[in-house]
């Protein structure tokens, strides 16, 4: 692989004057010309459409979009491993800074919530189409990727499938999937749905587990007793409620059990974690235990309901057995640079108010930082939309298997994003070096739905020698901006399976950007023409320099 590295440093006037015509890759009026007119604050009387008359339609959109992202940046200134997918993903870490008594973990370890000797955790949503209501097409149902752990150590990944066995109605079905580390299923008020939950290995062969738990959280109702939630379970060996529970239990004649809300609840009292619950949150939780189980039936319902749909949240472990344990820090088999970062989990996902979570309108990731393949610390990455954001499937934002961050954008639209770094206490953090890779930049077979990425204040851009990513960059006033655009058709069959091990064709559709001394940077991602949403995958390291090193299995989620 031949790597083309473009490092950018402030230029002298002489160097600037000496740039040849070959630098203007998109014609006499280039992205660079527009950049200078904007950044230097020159007054100009022409409109972008008029000035860009000699450019291709793609370049017009690209240049106009670059002006927009730079305007946002200027305004801010002015205001002052193994190769298999299951092993790459690993478990979703539920890490904490301090132990149960406020103590730090010993060197080489960190505190983590563990729920039983054998624990299961939801990792990601693979497919979401419960009752055929989308947002995905294809097979009916929801498919979750689930990590199995023993004494806090990851052992394997399995699938949990949820299928509707009766009519299903939810006006917000697009938000089904995951909320933080919970599974989430929306249901219209005064509705009911019969569901089947089933367990499978990654090859879709039926899987029977000796023991399996399901916890249902936050069972409550609306004011005056309206929209009361209930769960009916069949086949459970045992039902556990905590001391002083405010969930009403009714044993049914057919051997099932009905669990019903008895108290009013609000967003303010919702649990933030499936493992770390307050006493009141435990009192609104019920745990079901199954033996020798491949599948089990469940009914979710709401009666006396009016107004907005309600969200039923669950986790595949015993919520009452969770405790903080010291877990040894992981070591990586893959190294992409001296300082690496990997995404751990999604703490919150509501970019531009598109869900699936409520409240804060951003995505918040936990990242792991590594030095020479050794885990150093956890940090947080916040992604916020600073412009209008269109996405018909915001519930799929967050992470996808393989260690990728995922952001979906509707065809024919763009979104301006602000990336910011914080420590685990949400104090602003400046990173000496940070790299981000954008993967699978391609377009539809017609040439429409062409993906593009634009970023400001970078130090370097890396693409391979035979890259299919068109890239144009400019350095001016000690800052560098880059524009990346898909140059080749792609399908789901050629998507990368993980963020560190790519084939040559996948490398040719990727680009890596490097930043120095960065707390915040701005990026525009968008789709030129097209109608359907496109998925933008990224990872917080450079795809171009990853290599296997001695160690244990690469765990993208630390």
TAGI-V703463 format. One record per residue. N is the residue number from 1. RES is the residue in one small letter. OMEGA is omega in degrees with one decimal (* if undefined). D_LAST is the distance of its C-alpha to the last C-alpha in Angstrom with 2 decimals. Layout:
N,RES,OMEGA,D_LAST
N,RES,OMEGA,D_LAST
This chain:
1,x,174.4,28.75
2,x,-178.4,30.52
3,x,176.0,28.41
4,x,-179.9,30.28
5,x,177.9,29.01
6,x,178.6,30.73
7,x,-173.5,30.36
8,x,177.5,32.19
9,x,179.1,34.03
10,x,-177.5,36.93
11,x,173.0,40.12
12,x,177.0,43.62
13,x,-179.3,46.49
14,x,179.5,47.82
15,x,-179.5,44.59
16,x,-178.3,44.39
17,x,-175.3,47.99
18,x,-179.6,47.54
19,x,-176.0,45.03
20,x,-178.2,46.66
21,x,-177.5,47.25
22,x,177.8,44.56
23,x,-177.2,41.99
24,x,-169.2,43.11
25,x,-176.3,41.37
26,x,173.9,42.44
27,x,-175.7,46.05
28,x,176.6,48.23
29,x,-171.6,46.48
30,x,172.3,42.82
31,x,179.4,39.62
32,x,179.8,40.23
33,x,-178.7,43.67
34,x,178.0,42.41
35,x,-176.0,39.65
36,x,179.4,42.29
37,x,-178.4,44.67
38,x,-173.0,42.09
39,x,-178.4,40.43
40,x,175.2,43.80
41,x,179.9,45.20
42,x,174.0,48.18
43,x,175.8,50.38
44,x,-171.6,50.85
45,x,-177.9,53.04
46,x,176.3,51.77
47,x,178.8,49.31
48,x,-177.2,46.23
49,x,-178.3,47.78
50,x,-176.7,51.05
51,x,-175.3,49.65
52,x,-176.0,47.29
53,x,-176.8,50.11
54,x,-176.3,49.86
55,x,172.6,46.16
56,x,179.0,44.70
57,x,179.1,43.53
58,x,-178.4,39.90
59,x,177.2,40.44
60,x,180.0,42.21
61,x,-177.8,39.29
62,x,-177.4,36.87
63,x,178.6,39.02
64,x,179.7,39.71
65,x,179.4,36.03
66,x,175.3,35.30
67,x,-177.8,38.06
68,x,-178.8,36.47
69,x,178.7,33.05
70,x,175.9,34.84
71,x,177.4,37.05
72,x,-179.1,34.10
73,x,-178.8,32.80
74,x,179.3,36.33
75,x,178.9,36.82
76,x,178.8,33.74
77,x,-176.2,35.05
78,x,-176.4,38.47
79,x,-178.9,37.37
80,x,*,35.72
81,x,169.0,12.18
82,x,-167.8,14.60
83,x,-177.3,16.54
84,x,-176.6,16.64
85,x,-177.4,15.17
86,x,-177.5,13.98
87,x,177.0,11.90
88,x,-173.7,10.48
89,x,-179.7,9.45
90,x,-176.2,7.91
91,x,172.9,8.05
92,x,-177.5,8.14
93,x,174.8,6.79
94,x,-169.8,10.08
95,x,174.3,9.50
96,x,178.8,12.74
97,x,-172.7,14.15
98,x,179.5,17.01
99,x,-175.8,18.07
100,x,178.5,20.94
101,x,177.5,23.53
102,x,-176.0,21.97
103,x,174.6,20.84
104,x,175.5,17.97
105,x,177.8,15.73
106,x,-175.0,17.02
107,x,-179.9,15.87
108,x,-179.3,12.82
109,x,173.4,11.65
110,x,178.2,10.54
111,x,179.7,12.25
112,x,176.3,11.14
113,x,177.9,13.69
114,x,-174.1,14.80
115,x,178.5,17.80
116,x,179.2,19.88
117,x,173.0,19.74
118,x,-172.4,18.83
119,x,174.6,16.73
120,x,179.9,16.27
121,x,173.9,14.22
122,x,179.0,15.16
123,x,-176.3,12.74
124,x,174.4,15.35
125,x,-179.1,19.10
126,x,-174.6,20.47
127,x,-177.7,24.10
128,x,178.4,26.11
129,x,-176.6,29.87
130,x,179.8,30.96
131,x,-177.9,34.73
132,x,-177.0,34.89
133,x,176.1,34.28
134,x,12.7,31.39
135,x,179.7,29.79
136,x,172.2,29.14
137,x,174.4,32.05
138,x,-172.7,32.59
139,x,175.1,31.99
140,x,174.0,32.48
141,x,174.6,29.61
142,x,176.1,25.94
143,x,177.7,23.30
144,x,167.3,19.81
145,x,-173.0,16.86
146,x,175.9,15.80
147,x,171.5,13.21
148,x,-179.1,15.03
149,x,174.5,13.67
150,x,-176.2,15.89
151,x,176.9,15.78
152,x,-179.0,12.22
153,x,-178.3,11.13
154,x,178.2,10.71
155,x,180.0,14.10
156,x,172.2,14.96
157,x,175.8,15.31
158,x,176.4,18.70
159,x,170.0,20.70
160,x,-179.4,22.42
161,x,178.1,25.53
162,x,-179.2,27.75
163,x,177.8,31.31
164,x,178.1,34.27
165,x,174.8,37.34
166,x,177.5,39.62
167,x,-176.2,40.22
168,x,-179.9,37.37
169,x,176.6,37.89
170,x,-179.0,35.41
171,x,178.5,36.21
172,x,-179.4,32.56
173,x,179.0,31.16
174,x,179.3,29.21
175,x,174.8,26.85
176,x,177.4,26.09
177,x,-180.0,22.58
178,x,171.5,19.80
179,x,-169.8,20.08
180,x,178.3,16.90
181,x,176.3,15.49
182,x,160.5,19.11
183,x,-178.0,21.18
184,x,177.3,24.23
185,x,-179.1,27.74
186,x,179.7,30.52
187,x,177.2,34.12
188,x,176.2,37.34
189,x,-177.8,39.31
190,x,179.4,41.97
191,x,178.7,40.10
192,x,177.6,38.89
193,x,173.5,36.92
194,x,-176.5,36.63
195,x,168.7,33.25
196,x,173.9,32.09
197,x,-179.4,28.52
198,x,-174.3,27.80
199,x,-175.0,25.15
200,x,170.9,24.70
201,x,-173.7,22.81
202,x,175.3,21.45
203,x,-179.9,24.95
204,x,169.7,26.52
205,x,-179.1,28.23
206,x,-177.2,28.92
207,x,176.5,26.68
208,x,-179.6,28.05
209,x,178.6,25.93
210,x,-178.6,27.57
211,x,178.7,26.20
212,x,179.5,24.57
213,x,170.0,24.46
214,x,176.9,24.79
215,x,175.3,24.77
216,x,-169.0,26.82
217,x,166.7,26.44
218,x,177.1,28.73
219,x,-177.1,31.93
220,x,-178.7,34.53
221,x,179.1,37.34
222,x,178.6,39.00
223,x,179.6,41.84
224,x,175.1,45.05
225,x,179.7,43.27
226,x,177.0,42.71
227,x,-177.4,39.90
228,x,-178.0,39.13
229,x,172.5,36.09
230,x,178.0,36.33
231,x,174.7,34.48
232,x,-176.1,36.48
233,x,175.6,34.73
234,x,171.8,36.30
235,x,179.8,35.60
236,x,176.3,33.44
237,x,-173.4,34.27
238,x,174.8,33.52
239,x,-178.9,33.06
240,x,171.2,31.61
241,x,-178.5,32.45
242,x,176.4,31.82
243,x,-179.4,34.80
244,x,-177.7,36.68
245,x,176.0,35.08
246,x,170.8,36.63
247,x,179.7,35.85
248,x,179.0,39.13
249,x,175.8,39.09
250,x,177.1,41.84
251,x,-174.2,42.31
252,x,-177.3,43.89
253,x,-178.9,46.72
254,x,178.7,44.77
255,x,177.1,42.21
256,x,179.2,39.61
257,x,178.5,38.49
258,x,-179.7,38.52
259,x,-169.1,36.25
260,x,177.8,37.62
261,x,177.9,36.79
262,x,-176.0,39.34
263,x,176.0,38.19
264,x,178.8,37.81
265,x,178.2,34.35
266,x,177.1,33.07
267,x,-175.2,29.89
268,x,-177.3,29.78
269,x,177.9,29.20
270,x,177.3,26.51
271,x,177.9,23.34
272,x,-177.2,20.24
273,x,179.3,17.88
274,x,-176.6,18.63
275,x,-174.1,17.92
276,x,-174.6,19.28
277,x,170.2,22.94
278,x,178.2,26.10
279,x,-179.6,29.21
280,x,178.4,30.76
281,x,175.8,27.79
282,x,-179.4,27.90
283,x,177.3,31.62
284,x,-177.1,31.05
285,x,174.6,28.63
286,x,-178.2,29.67
287,x,178.9,27.86
288,x,-179.8,29.22
289,x,180.0,28.84
290,x,177.6,29.70
291,x,177.3,30.67
292,x,-169.0,30.91
293,x,167.5,29.89
294,x,-179.4,29.39
295,x,176.3,30.57
296,x,-176.7,31.93
297,x,-177.7,33.91
298,x,173.1,33.44
299,x,174.0,35.61
300,x,-179.3,34.48
301,x,177.4,37.31
302,x,174.7,38.70
303,x,-171.6,42.34
304,x,-173.1,44.66
305,x,171.5,42.25
306,x,174.8,42.98
307,x,-169.7,41.01
308,x,173.7,37.42
309,x,177.3,35.23
310,x,-174.6,32.96
311,x,174.0,29.33
312,x,-177.4,28.52
313,x,-175.5,24.92
314,x,172.9,23.39
315,x,-175.1,20.34
316,x,174.4,20.39
317,x,-178.7,20.25
318,x,-176.2,22.62
319,x,-176.6,22.25
320,x,-178.7,24.59
321,x,-174.9,22.66
322,x,177.5,19.41
323,x,177.3,18.82
324,x,177.5,16.47
325,x,174.1,15.29
326,x,-178.8,13.91
327,x,-179.2,10.89
328,x,178.2,10.37
329,x,-179.3,7.67
330,x,172.6,6.12
331,x,-174.6,8.40
332,x,173.6,8.69
333,x,-179.5,11.95
334,x,175.6,12.38
335,x,-179.2,13.48
336,x,175.8,15.18
337,x,179.4,16.60
338,x,175.1,16.70
339,x,-179.9,14.51
340,x,170.8,11.79
341,x,173.7,9.82
342,x,176.5,7.63
343,x,-179.6,8.01
344,x,-177.2,5.90
345,x,174.9,9.22
346,x,178.0,12.91
347,x,-178.0,14.47
348,x,-178.8,17.94
349,x,177.3,19.77
350,x,-176.0,23.45
351,x,178.8,24.09
352,x,-179.6,27.81
353,x,-176.7,28.43
354,x,176.6,27.74
355,x,10.9,25.45
356,x,179.1,24.12
357,x,175.6,23.56
358,x,173.9,26.48
359,x,-168.6,27.18
360,x,-172.1,25.31
361,x,178.0,25.77
362,x,167.4,22.48
363,x,178.5,18.94
364,x,179.5,16.30
365,x,163.1,12.66
366,x,178.1,9.76
367,x,170.5,8.16
368,x,174.9,6.04
369,x,-178.2,8.88
370,x,172.0,9.48
371,x,-176.6,12.99
372,x,176.0,14.46
373,x,-179.8,11.31
374,x,179.8,10.37
375,x,-178.7,7.74
376,x,-174.5,10.25
377,x,170.2,9.63
378,x,174.3,8.74
379,x,-176.8,11.55
380,x,176.8,13.22
381,x,177.9,15.00
382,x,177.7,18.22
383,x,-175.7,20.28
384,x,174.7,23.91
385,x,178.8,26.91
386,x,175.3,29.88
387,x,175.6,32.29
388,x,-177.1,33.34
389,x,178.7,30.67
390,x,178.2,31.80
391,x,-179.5,29.63
392,x,-177.5,30.98
393,x,-179.3,27.60
394,x,178.7,25.46
395,x,179.7,23.86
396,x,174.3,21.85
397,x,175.4,20.30
398,x,178.5,16.61
399,x,172.0,14.22
400,x,-175.7,15.34
401,x,-178.8,14.08
402,x,178.0,12.84
403,x,-179.3,10.39
404,x,159.0,13.54
405,x,-175.0,14.76
406,x,175.0,18.20
407,x,-178.9,21.42
408,x,-178.5,24.71
409,x,178.3,28.07
410,x,174.5,31.54
411,x,179.8,33.85
412,x,-179.8,36.24
413,x,177.8,34.16
414,x,174.6,31.78
415,x,175.5,29.59
416,x,-174.3,29.10
417,x,173.4,25.60
418,x,177.4,24.50
419,x,-178.9,20.97
420,x,-177.7,20.30
421,x,179.2,17.71
422,x,170.6,17.47
423,x,-175.2,15.91
424,x,176.0,14.69
425,x,179.2,18.44
426,x,169.8,19.27
427,x,-178.7,21.23
428,x,-174.7,21.72
429,x,175.7,19.69
430,x,179.7,20.99
431,x,-179.3,18.86
432,x,177.6,20.90
433,x,175.7,19.60
434,x,178.6,17.73
435,x,175.9,17.84
436,x,177.2,17.72
437,x,172.4,18.72
438,x,-170.8,20.85
439,x,167.8,21.21
440,x,177.6,24.04
441,x,-176.3,26.68
442,x,-178.9,29.72
443,x,179.5,32.65
444,x,-176.0,34.79
445,x,179.9,37.45
446,x,-173.3,40.15
447,x,175.3,38.53
448,x,-179.3,37.80
449,x,-176.5,34.48
450,x,-176.0,33.54
451,x,174.7,30.15
452,x,178.7,30.02
453,x,175.7,27.76
454,x,-176.1,29.25
455,x,-176.9,27.61
456,x,171.6,29.28
457,x,177.0,28.86
458,x,176.4,26.87
459,x,-173.9,27.24
460,x,171.3,26.91
461,x,179.1,26.55
462,x,170.3,25.71
463,x,178.5,27.07
464,x,-173.6,28.20
465,x,-179.8,31.91
466,x,-174.3,32.84
467,x,172.2,30.76
468,x,177.3,31.85
469,x,173.7,30.52
470,x,-179.5,33.46
471,x,178.8,32.57
472,x,-177.5,34.84
473,x,178.2,34.10
474,x,174.3,36.16
475,x,-179.7,36.11
476,x,-179.7,38.39
477,x,175.3,38.75
478,x,173.9,35.85
479,x,-179.5,33.37
480,x,175.3,32.31
481,x,-179.2,31.71
482,x,175.7,30.80
483,x,-179.8,31.68
484,x,-180.0,30.02
485,x,178.2,31.71
486,x,-179.5,31.30
487,x,-176.0,34.01
488,x,176.7,33.67
489,x,178.0,33.71
490,x,176.3,30.62
491,x,-179.7,29.93
492,x,-177.7,27.04
493,x,-179.0,27.61
494,x,178.7,26.55
495,x,176.7,23.27
496,x,-179.1,20.25
497,x,173.8,17.95
498,x,-169.3,14.81
499,x,-174.0,14.29
500,x,-176.3,14.62
501,x,-175.4,17.41
502,x,170.1,20.52
503,x,-173.9,24.13
504,x,-179.5,26.87
505,x,178.8,27.94
506,x,175.6,24.48
507,x,-178.4,24.29
508,x,177.3,27.76
509,x,-177.6,26.61
510,x,175.9,23.75
511,x,180.0,23.94
512,x,-179.9,21.74
513,x,-179.8,22.68
514,x,177.9,22.19
515,x,176.5,22.82
516,x,176.0,23.82
517,x,-170.0,23.87
518,x,167.1,22.67
519,x,-177.1,22.06
520,x,167.5,23.50
521,x,-176.4,24.46
522,x,-177.8,26.34
523,x,169.5,26.19
524,x,170.2,28.45
525,x,-176.7,27.49
526,x,-178.5,30.32
527,x,180.0,32.24
528,x,-177.4,35.77
529,x,-177.7,38.06
530,x,-178.2,37.03
531,x,-174.0,36.75
532,x,176.6,33.59
533,x,174.4,30.14
534,x,-177.2,27.87
535,x,176.6,24.09
536,x,179.1,22.50
537,x,177.8,19.10
538,x,173.4,17.15
539,x,-174.2,13.95
540,x,172.8,13.37
541,x,-177.7,14.29
542,x,177.0,17.50
543,x,-166.2,18.11
544,x,-173.7,21.13
545,x,-177.9,19.82
546,x,178.0,16.89
547,x,178.2,17.68
548,x,178.0,16.59
549,x,178.6,16.51
550,x,178.9,16.75
551,x,178.9,13.76
552,x,-174.6,11.96
553,x,175.3,10.70
554,x,179.6,8.62
555,x,-176.1,5.49
556,x,-177.1,5.79
557,x,171.1,3.81
558,x,*,0.00
